[in-house]
């Protein structure tokens, strides 16, 4: 599992930030990494521990659907959600400061397999094993650096998108506060 942590100071009370964060759909719609195509709350009642939701996202390169659940919910302090496949856990923590709040966003995630899919599914076992062995040798000799470069680029993109997303949350909340 990989971990990504970013934080932002918001000049709004913790309670107001938490109220915004509990609105999962509106929070997700501020992400620069994807568009929320569909958001469906699967459980009745207010958002809290045990709340489940189905999300359909689209980015420039792909569409994705998943089910997630709120696994921890501490009013004005923390919300933790986990994808049903276990590949992503998101923790949002709030720290109270005089005249502001610090929002800490922590993601634990698995990177997707970046290697091309195997095409020899119909080959007899001996040939399939030989092909896989040759692929591994090729990866050791030629592919490892490219794969590592792609993984590092993906991590940098995730961190950049998270910083933009947190800035959007900050701007949204502080703009609301000014207009009161």
C-alpha angles and dihedrals in degrees: 000000000000123000128213122184128182133158140195134196113231122192093222132094118272091243092058093047091049092050088054093047093052087062091081097178097050090046092051092050090066093064116114091203098070148001119246102233095176136002120189125180106215099191129060125241135031121334110272142118109332096025109142129195140178118223132191114198132182129196132177091275108030151004123238136187127191144156119235135185135205101239098175130025123175112173113248092355117061146001120188122187129182130195115239091241091055094236096115134039120178123196121189113190128183125207118195115226130171106281094352148050129228115220113202116195117195124180125188110192146159118236115233119249104268096192118105116261119264114257100189099082093131095050119109115262095256093053093042090053091047091049091049090050091051090048090053091050090049091049091051092048102037117359107054098079093049092048091049091048091052092049092050091048090050091051092049090049091050092051092047093049091048092053090051091047092051091047090052091051090049093049093047094050096042091048090053090049094051092051094057 
